[in-house]
Amino acid sequence: MRRAMIEVDGKVLEATVDDKGQALVNGQVVKPDAWKAPFSGTVFGIALNYQGLLDSKIAEFNQDPYKTPPKTPVLYIKTPNTVVGHEGNIVFPAGVDAIQAGPALGVVIGKRASRVSEAEAMDYVGGYTAVNEVTLPEVSFYRPAVKAKCRDTFCPVGPVVVDAADIKDPHALEIRLLVNGEVRQQNSTANFVRSIPELISFLSQFMTFEPGDLIITGVPEGRVDIAVGDKVEVEIAGLGRLSNTVVAE
């Protein structure tokens, strides 16, 4: 099932979405005034989780001060002010020279998870959604900066969450980023450095996931800058297309 959160006449409603992209509430087609992000919890991001991106940084990681690539997942957060839904605006901050977009598979946690094993980790996945991981240009992939990741509207999510049971293999999904209709990035979740079970198990050893929490599983290699006026879309096979427009602050 494809689930969404929509706003109609000032009220936020749960909806399902049909194959035509129409929102339905109690079986009736409803035209949303706005699409809301279709999850309710905390956002955790994983950096360097595509093999091509990690490989492109190896020479940098072998220099001072690190002298070695990361040996565990590199975690960052997205604060609530970053979250925006489908068709919402991405705000280009005043005084900033550049911002980047990145397509990512979002994993929505379905039930409370603490110290779970890799073998049981997928039992805690409620569904999947599309995420646009907007950021200021990265200064350190080793230690992602809050000021780069947590600007207003820097985490578009949606338009739907697709139930986990309806995605046959989340590690074999084509993922694309389009800017003004042009494909700027294309990759596959088959190229993850660490799988979804690895990420859930690793993180749950030191923190507890709650239902509705979201894991951003990483973005592929290839910097894509976006500008005011751009229409930016994330398309993931089986999950549809998340669309947002960049506006000036």
Secondary structure by P-SEA (a helix, b strand, c coil): cccbbbbcccbbbbbcccccccccccccccccccccccccbbbbbbccccaaaaaaacccccccccccccccbbbbbbcccccccccccccccccccbbbbbbbbbbbbcccccccccccccccccbbbbbbccccccccccccccccccccccccccccccccccccccccccccccccccccbbbbcccccccaaaaaaaaaccccccccbbbccccccbbbbbccccbbbbbcccccbbbbbbbcc
